Amino acid sequence: MEALPLRKDVPVEQTWNLGGLLEQDKDFDPALAQVVEDAVNFERTYKDSITDAQKVIDVLIAYEALQESIVPVGAYASLNLEVDRTDDSAQMRAAKFGSAIAKISSSLSFVRSELLNLPTTVLEEAATLSPLYKHFLDELLKQKPHQLHPEVEKALASLSATFDAPYETYNTTKLVDMHFGEFEVNGTSHPLSYVLFENDWEQEADTDVRRAAFEAFSSKLRDYQHTTAKVYNTHVQQEKTMANLRGFDSVIDYLLFDQDVDRELYNRQIDLITKELAPHMRRYAKLIQKAHGLEKMTFADLKIALDPSYDPKVTMDEAKDYVEKSLAIMGDDYNQMIEQAFNERWIDYAPNKGKSTGAFCSSPYGSHPYILISWNKRMSEVFTLTHELGHAGHFANAHAHQSYFNSRPSLYFIEAPSTMNEMLLANYLLTHNEDVRFKRWVISNIVSKTYYHNFVTHLLEAAYQRKVYELIDNGESVNATVLNQLKRAVLEDFWGDAVEITEGAELTWMRQPHYYMGLYPYTYSAGLTISTQVSQRILKEGNTAVDEWLTVLQAGGTKSPVELAKMAGVDVTTDQPLRNTIAYIGDLINQLEQLTSKIEA
């Protein structure tokens, strides 16, 4: 395996084209200066003028247009940095935008304060005058009990770049300062980095190499554990301070408030999966152990393929074919979007030094989505690709049918459209090849990628995260020792005696950026619960279920997550959808056991 190339050496056709945001780097400074000037002029024009319903609508029209104009400038700064955090110019551009957005946010903070100081009847009259802003005003009114004095809101807005500092420091430490070098196995040296470990070595079939990579990777993480823990403690203490300021008893309630979700849905997702999915996943771990002839199953072995000798490499052209065929059921408009994504360079898939780990889809309003992955030529990465295209399809639909203020749904629902695409890919693969070994390969990818990643990895992160916030709510702090203990306890509780939680496993809390994004980790299993149920409907009902799903995507943020799920035929106010999904995962593992016995016979 070769070391990662520098960004400048990556073929341009494997990178995204940001020309839809700004034509070139030199356009950034003038564009940024313009939006700062526009924000100052906006404040000068509208501050202290919002006195009646018509003025409310006037200011919201101008406010929304201004917010839309900021989007491409911010996206350009952010996305340039995401592909190469070692790039000095990208670092400075992102920092410049962070400083500017703090100034802009401070200038614009009066809007919410003045609107919420108006009588409720005036806001209700404004919603009648322009139904387009009814959702925005309804959501604003929910925040009234937690709104602070206008000058306090202005001060907090001006500190936005400072509040983002822990996340930026985390990423800089992880992607710029950490150098993993090489590790040696039986006299052979191998290159190591964040991307190489998570995309390749973690899935390496050779046990000696895989475990040595895990040990070397963990050793480097350990060197930075105290700094990373200090940064994370700063972040969670900051969240607790904001929760207190806004009148929430718990930081968990504060973070759930914006998701429009109560504690019952949040706790159920974590508790039920931890308890009822664990036995199924322990069987899966034992199946891997037996297939590989391992004397013991360790944490470092959990990501390997069930059948590594039948794990063919997949080219990007083949991935495109799988994706397009599996999503054909979504209709012409959706598939035209998929075609554009590949043909117009929406996808940045070349691995390179300094590139952010994992994968994401950024969907700037007024532009097309941008997808970041690091292609490793495995079927698991095809699931990642279609997952991110699910986000793209969601926001392409939402942006086409909703205004800027109405386009973004609750975080609770955000992973449903992405995991839906994974389920459609799985459905397609399972119904288009009856070969026993192929079928086992596909099902093992569904379990190890779609469900392991979303229902295990992220869910265990959520269980750990809840423990952290419980400590913070009790007035305590966290450091590396505490975080290591919490993470190890969560892993041991879930895996029991089926998996040895080897030294280094406790450091996996250092690997996930989602901890800096509020209560994000649990939403993966929430979204996958919805998409599993809807994908089964699509198998049975075809276009009727698809049309209803497209309507859900087009609704954007105009409905609560409970309402969006109900529109798709899933009632998440009960535990039945989650229990059905856990049973479905158990059935997949049953099939793997049966297919393995058949192949071995």
N, C-alpha and C positions, 0 to 999 in steps of 0.2 A: 504494500500500500504506500502511495506517495504522499509526501507532505503537501499541505494545502498551498495553492498558488496565491500570489498577490492579486489584488483586485484588478490592477492594470493589465494582468496577463490572462484574464478571463475572456473567452470569446464573447463579443458584443451580443450575438444572437441568443446567448444564455442569460442575458441580463434584462431587466425591465427598462422601458423607455418612459422617462418622466416628463417628456415633452408636453404631455397633456396638462401638466401643472404649470411649469415654467419652461420656456424654450431652452435656456442655458443658465449656467451659474451666474453670469453677470447681470441677469435680470432680477436676481434675488433682492439685492439691496434697495433698488428703486421701488420694487413691489412692496417690500416691508415698510419702507419709509412712507409709502402712500397709505397703507392701512393704518399706520400710527396717526398720520395726519387726519385721516377720515374719522378715526375714533375721537380725537380731540375736538374736531368740528362737530361731531355728533353730540358730544357732551355739551358743547357751547350752545348748540341749537335747541336741544330738547330738555336739558336739566331744568327742573322747577316749572315745567310747562304742562305736566300730565295732570289735568284737572277734571276731565270729563271722559265719557265713553269714546267719543270720536278721537280725542287726543290719544287715548290708549291705542287705538287702531293705527293712527298715524305713526306713533313712535315704534310700534311693533313691526310695521312694514319696513321702516328704515333700519331698525335694529336687526331684523332678519337678513336684510340685504348686506349689511355690514359684516355680520357673522359669516355669511357665505363667501364674501371677498377675502376673508382671513384664511379660509380653509386651504386653498392651493399653496399659499406661501408656507404655512405650517407643515403641510404634508411633504412639500419639497425638502424642507430642512430635515424633517424626521427621517424620511425614506432614504435620503443620501447617507445619513449617518448609520442606519440599520445595516446597510450592506458592507460598510467598512468603518468600524469605530476607531481604527488607527489613523484615519485620514484627518490631518490637522485642519484642513479647510472645512470639512464636514462638521468637525467638532465645534469650530468657532461659529459656523453658520447656525447650528442648532442652539448654541449658547446665546447668540445674538437674538434669535427668535424668542427664546425663553425670557430674556430681559424685556423685549418689546411686548410680548403678550401680557407680562405682568403690568406694564404701563397701560396697555389697552384695557385689560380687565378692570383696573382701578378706575379708568375713565368711564367705563360702562356699568359699573356696579350700581349706579343710581337708579337704573331702570327697574330692577326688581324691588329695590327699597321703596321707590315712589309708587309703583303699582300696588305693593302690599300695604301702603299707607292709605290707599283709597278705600272707601266703603265697599263692601262685598257687592252691593247692588250695582255699583258703577262697573265693576269687572263683569258682572253677569250681563249687564246691558251691552257692554263691548262685545262679549261672546255672541250675543244675538245679532249685533250689527255685522260682525264678520265671523261666521262659523269656522272659518279656517283657523282662527286662533283660540277656539274654545278649549281644545285639548291643552294647549300651552297654559292658558289661564286657569284651567281646573287643576293642573299639576302645581302651578304657582300657589294657588290657594292652600293646597295641602302643606306647603312649606311655611305658611304664615306663623304657626306656633313656634317655629325654630329660627325665624328671621331675627337678626341682631340689629342694633342701631346702625343707621346708614354709614356713619363714619367708621364703625367697626368693620362693616362689610367691605368698605373701600380699602381699609388697611389690609384685611385678609386677602383681598384680590390682588393687591400690589405685591404680596409675598408669595404668589403662586409659584414662581421659579424656585424659591427657597424650599417650598413644600415638596417640589419634585426632586430635590437634590438627593435624597436617599436612593431613589430608583436609578438616577443617573450615575451615582457613585457605585452602586451595585454593578451596573452594566460595564462601567469603565474598569472596575477591578476584574470582573469576569472575562471580558473580551479583549482588554488591552494589556493589563498588567500581568495576568496569569500566563506563564509560558511553561508548557508541559514537557518540552523537549522530546526525548525518546525513552522507550523502555526496552529491556532486553529479555529474550526468552531463548534458552538453549543456544546461546551464542549469536543470535540474530537480533538486530536492532529494528525497532518499529517506531514510526513517528506518532506523536500523540497531541491532541488538542481537544477542546470542548466538542467541536463538530465531529471530529474523527471518532471520539469515544461514543457519543450518543447516536451517531449514524451508522457506525461500522463495528467498532471493537465490542460494544455491548451485545452485538448480535453474532459475533464471531463463533464459528462452530468448534474451533480448536480450543479445548478447555484450558490448557496451559496458557495460551496467548490471551484468551478472554479474561481469565482471573488475574493474570499479571497486569493487563491493561487497567482492570478495575482497581487493583492495588496502587498502581502508579498514579492513576487519576485521583483516587481518594487521598493519596499522600500530598498531592499539590493542593487540593481543596483544604486539607487540614492546615496548611501553612497560612491560609487566609481566613480561617474560621472566626477568629476573634474580631478582626476588622469587619467582616461581613455581618457578624452578630450585632456589633455595635451600631452599624448602619441600619440594620433591621429594627433594632430596639428603638432607635430614633424615629423611624417611620411609624411604628405602632403606638408609641407614646404621643406622637403628633396627632394620630387619628383619635386617640382617647381624649386629648385636649379639645379637639374639634367637637367630639361627641358631648363633652361636658358643656362647652360653650353654647351648643345648640339645644341643650336641655334633654339629652338622652341619658338614661340610666346606664346603658351598656353600649360599648363600641360596636357590638354585634347588631344591636337595634339600629344604631346610627347608619351602619353600612347597608343593612337590609332595607332601610327606608326608601332609598333611591331605586331599589329593585322592585318596590311595590310587592314585597313578599313578607309573610309573617314568619315567626320563629318555628311554627309547626312544620311548614314545608321544608325549611332549612334543616332542622334537627332530624326530621324523618329521613331525609335523603342520606344523611351521614349514618344514623343509627341502624336503619334497616339494612343498608348495604353491608356495613361492617359485620353485622350479625348473620345475615342470611346468604350473602354472596360468598363469604369466606370459605365455607365447606366445598363449594363448587371449584373455587380457584385453587384450593389445596389439592383437589383431585387433578387439576390441570398441571400443577407443579410436579406431582408424582408421575404423571404421564410423560412430561419432558425428561424427568430424571431417568425413567426406565428406558425411554427411546435413545438417550445418549449414554446409557450405561454408567451413570455417575454414582459413585459410592455414597455421596451426600449431595443434597440439593442446597445451593447457597443463593444468597441474594444476587450475586453476580451472574447467576445462570438463568434468571427469570425471563430474559428478553430473547433467548435463542429460539430458532425455528424448531418446530417439532420434528421436521424431516429435512435437515440441512442439505442432504444429497439431492433433494428435489426442491430446490429454491432457485429457479432460473432467474438470471438477470433480465431486467425489463428496460428496454430503451425508452426514451421520452416519446418517440413516435408510437410505440406499442402502448404506453401509458395513455396517450391521447386517444387512441383507438378504444381502449377499455372504458375510459371516462365517457367518451361520446356515445358509445353504444349503450352503456348502463344508464345514461341520463336521457336517452332518446324519448322515454316515456313522459318527460317533463314538458314536451311541446316545442314548437318551432322557435318561439321567442327566446326561451331559455337556452336552447341549443345553439342559436345564433350567437348568444352571449358567450357560450363556451368556445365556439369557433374563434370569435374575436380575441378571447383571452390568449389563445395559443398563437394566433397569426399576427397580433398587434403588440406582442411583447408586454403583456400584463404581468408575466410570471418571471421572477428572478430566481433561477434554480441552480446556478453554478456555486459549488462550495468555494470559499476563499477565506484567507486570513482576515480576522477582524469582523466577519459577518455574524450577525445575531444568530443564536442557536434556535432550534425548534423551527416553527413555521407560523406565519400569520397572514391575514388578509386585511389590508387597509383600504377603506372605502370612502374616500373624500367626497363629500356632497358636491355635485356639479361636475364630477369627473368619473372615469371608470375605476374599478377596484385595482389594487396592486397586491400581488401575492408573492411572499418570500418563502422559499423552501431551500434545502440543500440536498440535491438529488443524489441518491445512493444506489440507484438501479435495482432496488428491491421492490417486491410487491407491496410491502408495508408502506413504501413511500408513495405508491399509487393511491393508497387509502388516504394518506396525508394530503396529496394533491387534490383529490376530489372533495375532501373535507374543506379545504380552503376555498375551492370553487363554490362550495355550498354557501359560504359566507358571501362570496361575490354575487351569486345568484339572488341571495336574500336582499342585499342592499341595492343591487341593480333594479330589482322589483320595487322595493320600498321607495327609492329615490325617484323612480319614474311616476309613482302614484301619490307621493306625499311631499309636503313642503319640508324645508330644513328642520323646523321645530318639531315636526310630527314624524320624522323618519326613523328614529332610533328606538327600538324596543328595550324592555328591561333586560338587564344582564342575565336574569334567570332564564330567559328564552333564547339568548343569543347563540347557544351551541346546538339548538334543535335543527336549524336548516343545514348546518355543516355536517352533523352526524347523520342527518337524513341521506345525504349523498353517499356516505360510507355504506349505509344500509342498502341503497339502490345498487351500488357496485357489487355488494355481496350477493344480493338477489339475482343480479344478472349472471355473475360468475357461476353460481350454483345451479342455474337452470340452462346453461349452455355448454356443459361438458359433464358427461356421466362417468368419466374415468375415475376410479376409486381413489387413486393417489392424488389426482388433481383436486378432487372434492375435499380430501383431507387437508391438502395444502391451502385451499381457499378458506375452509372453516377455521383452520389454525391461525390464519391471518386475521380473520374476523375477531377471534378470541384474543389473540396476542396484540393486535393493533387497536381495533375499534373499541372492544370492551375492556381489555387490560388497561389501555391508555386512559380512557374516559371514566370507566367504572372502578378502576383500582388505583392507578397512579394518582390521578387528580382527586379521587375520593379520599385516599389516605392523606393527601396534602390537606384536604379540607378538615379531616378529623384532627390532624396536627394543628392546623391553623386555629381551630376552635379552642383547643387547649391553651394556645398562646394568648388569645383574646380573653379567655377566662382569667388568666393570671393578671393581665393588664387591667381588667375590670376590677380586680381585687387590690389594685394599687401596687402591684409588683412590677419588676422589670425582668428582662430576659438577657442571658448571655450565651456564649457558645456551649457551655456545659449544660445549661438548662435546655437549650434547643436540641442538643444531641440526645439528651435523655428523653425528651418528649417524642422525638421522631422515632427513636428505637422502640419505645413502648408501643407506639401506634403500629409499627411494622410487626412486632412480635405478637401483638394481640390479634392481628389479622391472619398472619401466616401460621401461627401455632408451631407445632413441631414438624410441619411439612417442609419448612425452609429454614436453614440456618442463617440468621441475620449477622453476617460476617462483619468484622471491623471495617468501617468505612461507609456502611449502609446508612448509619445515623447522620452522615453528612449530606444526604440527598436534599435536606432543607435548603442547602446553599445553591441548588441548581435551578430553582423555579422562580422566574420573574413574576409569576401571577400573585405572589404574596404582597406585591407592591401595588396591586390593582383591586384592593378591597376583597370582598368575599366572592372571588371569581372561581376558585378550584371546584367547589361543589356544583356549580352550574353546568359543568360538563356532563355529569351523570343525570342532572335534571333534564338537560336538553336531549340526551340520548334516550332517556325514558320516553319522552314525547315522540321522538323520531322512530324508535323501535315500533311503537304502537301504530303510528301512521304508515310506516313502510309495510307493515302487515296488512293494513287496509288497502294499500295500493296494489299489493299482490292479489287480493281478493276482488277488489272493486274497480281497479284500473283507473280510467280517466275521471270518473266521478270523484274519487279520493284525491287525484292529482289536482283537479280544478279547485277543490276546496283548499288544498295546501297552497297553491299559488295565490289564492285570495288572502290567506294568512300572511304570506310573505309581503304582499302588497299593502297590508294594513300597517306595516312599519311599527311606530310606537304609539298608535292611537288606541290601543287596547292594553289591558293589564296582561301579564303572562298567563294568569288563570283563564282569562277570556280568550286569548290567542289559542291556547291548548284546546279549549272547548270548541272553538271554531273548527279545529281539525279533528274533533271527535274524541278528545282525550280529557278526562276529568282528573286533574292533578290535585283536587281538594281531597281525594281519597288515596289510600295506599295501593289500590288495585293495579294501576298502571305500572308502578314500581315493582310490585310482586310478580306481575306478568313478565316483566323484562328480566328479572332475576331468574325466573323459571325458564325463560327462553335461553339465557346464557347456560343454565344447567343442562338444557337439552342439547345445545351445541357441543358441550363437553362430553355428554353421553355419546353423541355421534362420533366424536373423535376417538373415544375409547373403542367403539364398535368397529370403525373403519380401520383402526390400528390393529385390532385382533384379526380382521379379515385380511389385511395386507401381510401380516406376519404369518398367517396360516398358508 
